[in-house]
Amino acid sequence: KVASEGIVLMLFIRNMMGMGFSYAISPWINRNGLVVVTWLMFMLSIIINGSFIVMLVFGKRFRRWTAAHYEKVSEPRYGEFFKR
């Protein structure tokens, strides 16, 4: 019901992260060196990509916990306040 809004938010966050990396990566490499930056990026990607384990364990509980909010947000008239 709210797939399009989710995709827009996901693309916005992805593009902001890409922009941030393009502006920050060169000074970061110059300051710390390529090996340190590569290892830090490796560890960061392991942590982010490894977060699926949390969803494997707690995913069903999380969906049950947020079901009422999802039903409220997915109503067709939920965003009428912002359309004025």
N, C-alpha and C positions, 0 to 999 in steps of 0.2 A: 504493500500500500504506500510506502514511503521510499521506494527504491530510487526514484529520480533524485530526491533530496539527498539521499545517502551518497549517491554517485557524485553529485556536485560537490558535496563536502569533502569526499575522499580525493577528488581531483584537485580541489583548492589546496588541501593540506599537502598533497604530493608536490604540487607546483611551488608552494612556498618553501618546502624543504629543499627542493632542487635549486631554487634561487639562492637560498641561504648557503648551501654548499658551494655554489659557484662563486659567491663572493668571499667565502671564508676559507676555502680549501688551500688556495695559494699561500696566503700569509701563514696558515697553520703548518704547511709543509716546510716553508722557509724557516719558521721558528723552531719546530721540533724535529724535523728530518722525516724522510720518507718511511723509514722502518717503523718509527713510533706511531706515525699517523696510520699506517697500514694495519698495525696490530690493534690500535684503538678502534678503527673502523670494523675490523674483524670481530672484536669482542662485542661491539655495539650491535652488529648484524646478528650474531649468535643470540644475544639477549632478546632482540626484537622478534626474530624468527622463531625463537624457542618459546615465545609466549603462547604458542598454540597449545602447549602442554597444560597451561592454566585453563584454557577453554575446554580441553578434553576432560579435565577433572571437574570443573565447576560450571560448565556451559549450560547444562540443563537447569541448574539452580538459578543461574543468572537470568535465563530466559523467563523462568517462572516469576522471579523477583521484579522484572521490568515489564511483564505482560500488561498490567493495568495502564501503565504510562504509554505503552505502544498503542493500545486501543484508543486512548484519549487523543494522542497526537495524530493518529491516522484517520480521524474523522474528517470528512470533506470540509466542514465549516471551521476547523481548528484555526486556520490562518486568516480568517476574515478580518480580524483586528488590524492586520498589517496591510490589507488591501485598500484601506481608506486613503 
